[in-house]
Amino acid sequence: MSTITKLRSREDVLEAARQATKSYVSAGVTIEINDNWCKGCAICVEFCPKDVLAMQDGYPVVVDLAACNRCQLCDIRCPDFAITVK
């Protein structure tokens, strides 16, 4: 017996990504973290020179958004493209 998988549309995939994304916004920076893409490796936390990020329940969270200097080391080093700095 074969299993039929329903193909998802581009819009469905984008909506699922939006729902899994936490956004942290200030006047100077926006950090977005997608928990569905994150594997919890903590590379972003380890490379952050300002201790903006911390691990919580296996995923990174922003703990000090005001300290972020937009160096983008977390964004650049994430192997899963789960974090974005704007």
C-alpha positions as CSV (number, residue, x, y, z in Angstrom):
1,M,0.0,0.0,0.0
2,S,1.5,3.4,-0.9
3,T,1.2,6.5,1.0
4,I,0.2,9.6,-0.9
5,T,1.7,12.8,0.3
6,K,-0.2,16.0,-0.4
7,L,2.0,18.6,-2.0
8,R,2.0,21.9,-0.3
9,S,1.8,25.2,-2.1
10,R,4.5,27.9,-1.8
11,E,2.0,30.0,0.2
12,D,1.4,27.1,2.7
13,V,5.2,26.6,3.2
14,L,5.7,30.4,3.7
15,E,2.8,30.6,6.2
16,A,4.2,27.6,8.2
17,A,7.6,29.4,8.3
18,R,6.0,32.6,9.5
19,Q,4.1,30.9,12.3
20,A,7.3,29.2,13.5
21,T,9.3,32.5,13.5
22,K,9.8,34.6,16.6
23,S,10.5,38.2,15.9
24,Y,12.3,40.6,18.2
25,V,12.0,44.2,17.0
26,S,13.6,47.5,18.1
27,A,14.2,50.8,16.4
28,G,17.7,49.7,15.4
29,V,17.5,46.0,14.7
30,T,15.1,43.1,14.0
31,I,16.1,39.5,14.9
32,E,14.0,36.7,13.6
33,I,14.4,33.1,14.8
34,N,12.6,30.2,13.1
35,D,12.2,27.3,15.6
36,N,11.2,24.9,12.8
37,W,14.5,25.3,11.1
38,C,16.7,25.5,14.2
39,K,18.3,22.3,15.4
40,G,19.4,23.8,18.7
41,C,23.2,23.7,18.1
42,A,23.7,27.1,20.0
43,I,26.3,28.3,17.4
44,C,24.5,31.6,17.3
45,V,24.7,32.0,21.1
46,E,28.4,31.1,21.2
47,F,29.4,33.6,18.5
48,C,27.4,36.5,19.8
49,P,29.9,39.0,21.1
50,K,27.3,41.0,23.1
51,D,25.4,38.1,24.7
52,V,22.2,39.1,23.0
53,L,21.1,35.5,22.7
54,A,20.7,32.6,25.1
55,M,19.3,29.1,24.9
56,Q,15.9,28.4,26.4
57,D,14.1,25.1,26.1
58,G,16.6,24.0,23.4
59,Y,16.2,27.0,21.2
60,P,17.8,30.5,21.0
61,V,16.0,33.5,22.3
62,V,16.9,37.1,22.4
63,V,17.6,38.2,26.0
64,D,19.1,41.7,25.4
65,L,17.9,43.2,22.1
66,A,19.3,46.6,23.0
67,A,22.8,45.2,23.2
68,C,22.7,44.0,19.6
69,N,25.2,45.8,17.3
70,R,24.0,44.0,14.1
71,C,27.3,42.3,13.6
72,Q,25.3,39.4,12.0
73,L,27.7,36.7,13.3
74,C,24.7,34.7,14.5
75,D,23.1,35.0,11.0
76,I,26.2,34.2,9.1
77,R,27.2,31.2,11.3
78,C,23.8,29.5,11.5
79,P,24.1,26.3,9.5
80,D,20.3,26.0,9.1
81,F,19.5,29.7,8.1
82,A,17.2,29.8,11.2
83,I,18.2,33.2,12.4
84,T,18.1,36.5,10.5
85,V,19.3,39.9,11.6
86,K,17.9,43.0,9.8
